Amino acid sequence: MSLLLSPYTWLGIVLIGLSLLGTGFYYGAKFEKGEQARKDRGDQVQLDIERDKREKLTREIATDFEVRREKVRTVYIKIKDDADENINQNPDYGQCGLDADGLRLYNQRPVEIETVSAASFNNGVP
């Protein structure tokens, strides 16, 4: 019997082939796992960069908002102080009143004017 026709030879060849195939799959999977890890790391770095950009933009927007808000506060306080000073300099503002003719004219005004002016005034109030 020839060595090539022996079933044990073929069994050995098949086993060696299967072991080589298994080893190839093992090292291929190991290599692919390393490549995937590198790719994931690169993706994570990109995501971190984008997150940092978003956070920086958010901080800039918040800072800008606070600066504007502080300017509004400063202007409001200045206007309030000016108004208080004006009232203190002119104490007769509290003595305003209408004489009899003025009261008569005020009471004879059309009702629509009062509702329109009251409605427009209330819309302006926060």
Buried (B, 14 or more C-beta within 10 A) or exposed (E): EEEEEEEEEEEEEEEEEEEEEEEEEEEEEEEEEEEEEEEEEEEEEEEEEEEEEEEEEEEEEEEEEEEEEEEEEEEEEEEEEEEEEEEEEEEEEEEEEEEEEEEEEEEEEEEEEEEEEEEEEEEEEE
